[in-house]
Amino acid sequence: MSAESQLAALRADGRIVIVGASLAGLRAAEQLREEGFAGSLTLIGDEPHEPYDRPPLSKQVLLGRSLPEDTGLPRRRAIDAQWRLGVAATGLDRDGRRVLLADGGEIGFDRLLIATGGRSRPWPHETEAALDGVCVVRTREDTAGLARRLARRPNRVLVIGAGFTGSEVASACRERGLQVTVAERGEAPLVGALGGVVGDVAAQLQREHGVDLRCGVMVTALEGDAGGRLKRAHLSDGTAVDAEVAVVALGAVRNTAWLAGSGLAAGPRGIACDAGCRAFDVHGIVTDDVFAAGDVARTPHPLFGYQFLALEHWGNAVAQAEIAAHNMISAGPQRRPHLWMPSFWSAQFGMNIKSVGVPSMADELIVQQGALESHCFAAAYGYQGRVIAAVGFDHAKWMGFYKRLIEQAAPFPPDFPGVDQRSAALRPVPARFPDPTLPTHSPTVTLTGHSPSERRVVFTPARA
C-alpha cells in the first residue's frame, strides 16, 4: 500500500488514542475532527471529570467567585469520542501499539497522543503529607477541599513555595481576610520565573498586603497534634509557624512514570519531541506514531537557541495540541512546526502580571515603561545581546510589542527610548536568576538541552 493510501485509510478508519483528558487532549480531539478524521477516537483520563479549566481554580474558585463544577471547558464542536474517565494509563506497549489501563484493560491505536500534563509535587514526607490540613492545588477536588477549609477561617494558612500558584493562593487568603505565612527557599517570590529584580517587587506587594513572607528558608517538618491534624511547621532558620492549613506549592511533576520501559525519551522533565510534536525514543530517533502535547511535552524552539522548552502555559497547550493533531493525520510535506511564543499571566494582590518569551533564559533586565518603585512597569529581558522576554505589571498592553521584538531577535538593550519613564536610570541590570543547577519550583518554562548562541530566526508575517 502506498503512503498516500495508508494515510487515507488512517483518516477514514484509523484508531487514535489520546491519553490525557484535559485541555490539550480535548483541543486535539476537536482539531482531529475539524480536519476530517473519521476513524475511532478514544480519550483516557485518570480523573472522573470531563475536561475543565485549571487556571480559575487558584483564582476565582478559591475566592468563592466560581464553583469547581463551573470550570468545565467549552466545546468547540462535537468530537464523537469514546471517553475512558476515572481510569489511568499504566503502560505503553509500542511494539503492540497498545495503551495499558489501571483496570486491566488495553486499547489499541494507530496514532497515540500523550497529553498527560503534570501533577502537584507532593510534600516529600508521606506521614506529614497525610496530616489533616496539608493540601495541594491542582485538581478540582484539591481546590474544592481547600476552599472549604478557608471558609472555616483558620487562624493561619502556611503556603510552602512562592511561585505563581503559591503567590495566587496567598493572595486569595489575604482577600478573604486570613492570616497567611509564605515560606520560600529562594530570595524572593517568583524568582525562578522572573528573576530577583522583579521578585523584589513581588515581595513588596505581598508584604504591603499583609503577607508574612519569609524568604531564604525552607520548611523542614510539619507537625501534627494527637488527632492527626496539622498544628505547626518548623523552618530551616530555627523558627516555627503555627498553622491549621498548609498549602504545598512546590511546582509540578510531569506525568511520565507510566511510560517507564516504553522505549520513549520520557522522564521527570517530560517527553522529548521534535518541533512537529513527534516523540523521540530513548536512542534519540523520532517516532512517527507517538506524539505529545501540553505540559508533558518538551520541544525545541528556534527563537531560543533550539533549547528544548517544557511549558506550563494554557495557550501553549492549545496551540501545541492543534499542531500535534494536524501532524498526526498529515503527510510529511503538510506537517507544521510548533513555534508558539511562550506567554503567561497571573492575577495576584490586585495586580495583573503577564510575561512573554523565556525570562529564565536571561542574564539582564531593563525597565522601559513605568518604574519598579510604582509596581507598575514593563521590562525587557536580554540574553547575549538580544531581547528574549518581557514582563509587565499592570502593563499587559505592551506585551504584544515585546513579542514582536523577540520574534525579530531585536538587540538588547532595545534601541528605542523608554516612554512613561519614572525611574532615575534607564540601563540594564543583572536579572538575578538563581543558579540553574539548583532545584527550583517557580518557572513556568523549563529549559533543557544545549543552546547554540549564534542561531537566529526572523519571522516574516504572511501577506494577504
N, C-alpha and C positions, 0 to 999 in steps of 0.2 A: 504494500500500500504506500502510495506517495505521501510526502509530508503534508501536502495540501489536503489529501483525503483523510489523513489521520486527524488533522486539525478540524476539518468539517465534522468528522464523527464525534470528536470531543465536544464541540459546541452543540451538537444535536442530541447526543445520547451519553455523554461522559458523566463521570461521578466526581464532584468537587466537594471536599470536606473542609470546613473552617473550624479550627479549634480555637475557641475564644469567642464568646457570645456577648461582646461588649461593643463599644463604639466602632473600633476598626473592623471587627467581624461583621457587624450589621451593614456598614457602609460598603464593604467589599461585596457582600451578597447583593445589595441593591445595584451596584455597578455591574456585576456579572449579568444580572437580568436586563439591565438597561442596554448592555452591549450584545444582547441576543443569545446568551447562553440558555439553552432549553433542556439541559440534562438534569440529573438529580443533584440537589443541593442540601447539605446537612450542616447544621451549626451545633457545636458541642460547647456547653458551658458548665462550669462547676458550681455556679450559683443557681438558685431556683428561679431567678427573675429573668424576664426578657430584658434586652439592653436598656440601660439607664445612664444618665449623665452624672459623672462623678464630681466635676468642679463645684456644683452647688452644695455638695454635702458639707464641705468645710466652710462654706459661706452662708447661704440662705438657710439651710436646714438647721445648723447649729444656733442660728439666731431666732429660730421659730417662725421664719417668714415663709417657709415651704415645708411640706411634709415629705418624708423619704419616698413615699409611694407616688408623689407627683413629679418625680425626676425622670420618668421614662423618656427615652429618646423618640422624637417624632419620626415617622416612617415616610420616606420619600416616594416609595412605591411598594406594591405587593411583591414578595420575593418567592412565594410558593416553595417554602423550605421545610425540611424536617428539623424539628428542634429537639435536641437531647440536652435538657437543662437539669441541673442538680446532679450531674454525673461528671466526674473529672476524667480527663485523658491520663492514662498511666504509662503509656509506652507507644513507641513508633517502630513498626517493622517496615523498613524502607524497601527491602527486597520483595516482601509480600504485598507492599502498598496497603498496609492496614494500620489503623489507629486503634490501640487497645484501651478499653474503658475500665473504670473502677468497679463497675457492676459485673464484670466478667465478659462483657460483650466486646465486639470489634466491628469496625466499619471500614470497608474498602474504599479506595479512592484512585482516581487517575491524576488529579491535581490536589495538592494539600496547601492550605494557607494556615500558618501558625500566627495567631493574634492573641496569645495568652497574657500579654501585658505583664503586670507586676503585682506584688502584694506588699503590704507594710512589713518593714523589717521588725521582727518581734523583739521584745525585751529578752536579752540573752540568757537570763537565769529563769528556768521554767517555773520553779516554785514561786519566785517573786512575781513572774508574769501572771500566775494564776490567782493572785490576790484580788479580792473584790475591790474594784475601783481602778484597776490598771487597764487602760484602754488603748486601742489604736483607731485610726480614722482612715478607712479605705472603702469598705463596702457599705451598702445601705443599712445592714444590721448594725455595723460598727457605729455609724453616725446616729442612728435611732437610739441605741443604748446610751451613748454619751450625752445626747440631748436630754434624755430622761434624767440622767444624773445631774446635769447642770440645772435642770428645772427644780431639783430638790434644794438648790442653793447651798452647795458645800462651803465650808469655811474657807477652803483654799484649794485651788487647782494647780498642780505642777505640770508644766509642759517640758518634756525632755527633747530638746532639739529646736533650734530657731531657724530652720529652713522655711520655705514658703508655707507648708502645711502647719508646722508648729506656730509660726507667726500668725497665720489666719485663725487658728484655734485660740491663741492668746487674745487676739483682737475681739473675737466673739465673746470670750469670757468677760472682758472688760466692758463690752457693750451691754452685757447682761448685769453689770454691776458686781461681778465676782472678783475676789482677790485671786491673783494669779502670779506664780513664780515661773520664770523661764530659765532653764539651765542649758547653756550652750557651750560646748567644748572649744569652739573657735573664738576668735577675738571679737566677733560681733554677729548679730543676726544676718542671715543671707550672705555671709562672707564667701561661702563656696560658690554661690551662683553669681554674685555681683561684685565681689571684692570688698576689701576693708574700707575703702573711701566711702562707697555707698553704704556699706554695712554700718558705718558710724552714724549715718543719717537714720537708718532703720532703728538703731539703738536709741537714738534721741527720741524718735517717735514713740517707741514702746515706753520709755521712762516718762515722757510727758503725759502719756495716757494711763499712768499708774501701774505699769507692769514692774514687778520686782525682777529685773533682768540681771542674771549672773552669767558673765562670760568667762571663758578660760577655765571652766570647771566641768567635771563630769559627775553624773550620779553613779555612785559606787555600789549602792544597795538600796532596795526597797524593803521596808519593814512593815509587817502586819501585826494586828492585835490577836488576841486569843481566838477570836471568831473568824480569822482569815480575812479581815478587812484591812485595806491599806491605811496606815496611820502616819508614816514618816518616811522621808527619803534622806539618805546620807550622801554628802557631796565630797569630792576629792580634796577640797580645801579644809576639811575637818568640821564643817558646819552641817546642820541638819535642817530640814524643812518639814513641818507638819502639814500634811495634805490628805484629803479624803479621796481625791481623784488624781490620777497621773495619766497623762496622755503621752504615749511613746510616739514621737515623730522623728524617727531616725532614718527616714528615707525609704526607698522601695527596693525589693529584691525581684529580679526578673524571674518569671515563671518558666524555667527551663529544666527543672530537675526531672520532669517526666521524660525528657529526651535523652537521658543517660543511656549509653550503649546503642543509640540510634545511628551513630556514624556522622551526625551533623556537627558543625562547628558551633556548638552551643555551650554556654557557661554562665557564670553569675552576672556577666555584663550583657548577656543577650545572645542572639543568633547573628553571626556574621553573614552578610548578604552583599550581593553586588548592587549597583545603582538601580537595577531593574527589579529588586526585591527577591531575587533567586538566592536561596540559602547555599552556603558553602558546606562541603563536607569536611571531615577532620583533616583531609590532606590538602585543603585549600582549593579543591576543584568544585566549580559551581554545579549545582544540580539543575535539572530542568523541569522537575515536577513538584518541588517543595519550595514554597515562598513564605515570606514573613512580613508582617506589618505592625505598626504601632510601637508601644514602649519596648516590646521584646526584641525589636529588630535593630541591628547596627549596620549602617550603610555608609559608604564613602561619599564625601561631598567635595566637589572640585573647588568651591569657593573657600574652603577651609583646609587647604593643603592636602586634600584627599584623606583627611582623617576619617576614621570610622566614627560616626556620631550615633549615640543612643539618646533618643529624645523623649522626654516625658511631657509632650505637648499635645493638647487637644487637636489643634489644627494639623499637626504632623500626622496623627493617627488617621484622620480623614483623608488627607492628600495621599499618604502612602498606601492606604487600603485601596483607593481608587486606581492607583498606578499598578499595584500588585494584581488586582482583579483584571485589569485590561491586559497585562502581560501574560497572565495565566492562559488566556484563550486567544492569543495573537501569535502570528508568525514572527520570527526574529526581526525582520526589517520594520515591522509595525510596532515593535515594543518601544516603550518610552522610559527615560530615566526619572528617578525621584530626586528632584532638586529643590524641594521645599525650603524656604527660608525659615530657620528656627524663630519662633515668636511665642511670647509667653506673657500672661498678665496675672495680676493678683490685686485683690482689694483688702486692705487692712488699715485699721486705725484712721478711717476716713480718707485714705489715700489710694489713688489708682496707680499701680506700678505696672509698667509694660516694658518689655525688652525685645530686641530683635538681634539676630546674629548669635554669636557664641562668645559671650562676655568672658567666660572662664578661660578662654584661649589667650586673652590679652595680657600685656605687660604694662600698658599705660592707659590713662584716662584723662579726658579734658572736658570741662563743663562749658557748653556752648550757649545754652539758653538758661535763664534763671540763675539760681545760686543754691549751693548746698545748704547755706545757712537758713534759707527760707523754706527748705524742704519741698521746693517746687522748682524743678530743673530738668534739663535734658543733657545727657553726657554721652560722648562718643568714646569707644574703646579702640586702642591701637595695638597692632602686633606687626613687628618687622616693617614698620613704615606704611601700613595701610589700615584703613578703617575696617574692623571686623565685627563690631557690635555697637549697640547703643541701648541706653535705658532712660526712661522718663518717669519722674514722679509728678503726677498730675500734668504731664506734658505728652500725653499719648498722641496728640496731633502731629508731633514731629517724627514719629517712628516710621511713617511711610517715606519721609525724606531720607532718613538714615538708611532705610532698607535699600534705596536706590544707590546710595554711596557704597554700601557693602557690595552690591551686585557689580558695580563698576570698578571695584578694587581701588577706590579713591584713596589718595595719600592721607597719611596721618602725621601730624595734626591736620584737620580739614583746612583747605586753603580758602576759607571764607571767614569774614569777621563774625563774631558772635553777635546775636541780637538779644534784646531784653536782658542785657548782661549786667548783673548786680554784684558779681564777685570782684574782689580787688585785683585778682590776677587772672589772666587767660593764658594758661600754659599747661602742658601735660604734667601729670604727676604719676608716680607708681600706683597701679590699680590695687596692689596689696592683696593678691590672691594667696591662699595658703599653699604650702608645699604640695604639689600634685602627687608626691609619693606617699603622702599621709592619707589615711582614710577620711572621707568626708561624706556627709549625708545631704548636703544642701543643693548641689547643682541639679538643674533640670535638663542639662545637656552634659553627657559624658563623652570625653574624647578618648578614643582608643586607637592605637596604630601610629605609624610614622607620619611625619609632617615635612614633606619636601618643600623647602621655603621658596623656591623660585617658580612654582606653578602659579599661573594666573588664568582667570576666566573672565571674559567680558560678555554680558548678556545683552543682546540687541532685541528690543521689543518687536513683535511681529507687526508688519504694516497691513493696514486694511486693504 
